[in-house]
Amino acid sequence: MINTIISLWYVWVTLFAIGLVAGYNLDKFIKKPKKEQIEAIKKWLVKACIEAEAMWDDDTGYMKLLETYGWFVEKFPAIATIVSFETFKSWVDEALEEAKKLMEEPAVAWYINKQ
């Protein structure tokens, strides 16, 4: 048993490193002022909106919203418990304005159409 634990030292070091990096990033995010946290989430939402656009047809706006909300809950579970769905929808509306501008770019349009 002890030999197995010792022989897998690289697994323990890797898990420790992953935990350290995750903890550092979480601490860095939490220490940001509230406005900066919200701006970081909105920037992430632009990417999420583009990903949802690539996954779903044009006629499924509500499904895109639910998909992005699911990703939001996975990515920011603590914040998702504080933020109401209505607030999230308003953030998505703002992110969609930016995403629509980006979707006009040829590379982004190609990415959406290839999915």
N, C-alpha and C positions, 0 to 999 in steps of 0.2 A: 504494500500500500504506500508506504513512505517513499520507496524507490520510484513508484509510478509518479507520485507528486513531484519528486525531484527531477525525474527525467522529462517532465513536461514543463520545465521552468519557463520556457519561451512563451507558453500559453499564458501563464500567470503574468509575465512581464507585459505581454500584449494587452491583456485585459486591464491591467493597471494603467497602461499608457492610454488606452481608449477612455477609461474612466477619468483620468486626469484631464485629458483634452476636453471631454464633454463637460466636466465640472468647471473648468476654466471658462469655456464659452458661455455656460449658463450663468456663472458669476458675473462675467463681463456684460451680458445682456441685462441682468437684473439691476446692476449698478447704473445703467443708463437712465437718464431722465425719462419720464413717462412719454413725452412727445417723441423722443428718439426711438423708443421701443415701438410705438405705434407706426412711425415712419418705416422702421425696419420690417414690420409685419406687412405694411402696405406694399413695399417693394417686393417682398416675397409673394404677395398676392398677385402681382402682375404676372410673374412666372407661372403661378398656379392657374391663373385664368387662361393663359396661352396653352398650357398643358391640357386643361379641360376642353378648350376649343378643338385641340387636336384629337381628343378622344371621342367627342360627341358631335352629332350633326348640328347644323345651324338652328334647327327648330326645337332644340331641347335646352333652353336657357335655364329652366329650373333644375334639370339634371346636372348641368354644369355648376350651378350654385351649390347643390348638395354635394357634388364631388369635391369642390374646393373647400367646403365646410368640413368634410371628412378629413381632408389633408391637413386643414388648419388644426383640428382637434388632435390629430396625430403629432403634428410638429410642435404645437404650443398647448399642451394639455392643461397647464396651470392657468394660462390666460383664457383659454376657452371656457373655463368655469366661471370667469368673471365677466366676460364680454357676452352681451345678449346677441341672439341671432339677428335681430333688427340692426344692431350696430355693425355686426359682421357684414350684413347685406349692404349697408351704406359704404363700408370700406371696399367691398367688391365693386360697387358702382364706380367709386373713384379709381380703383385699379383697372377697371375695364376701359376707362377713358385712355389711360396710358397704354394698355395692351392693344387697343384698336389702332393707335398710332404705330406701335411696333409691328402689328400684323400686316401693315401696308408695305413693310420692308420685304424685298424679294426672298431673302433667306428664311425669314420667319414664315412667310406664306408657303414656301416650299415645305418647311418642316410640318406645318399644319396639314397640308394636303397629302403628305406621304404617309401619315398615320393611318 
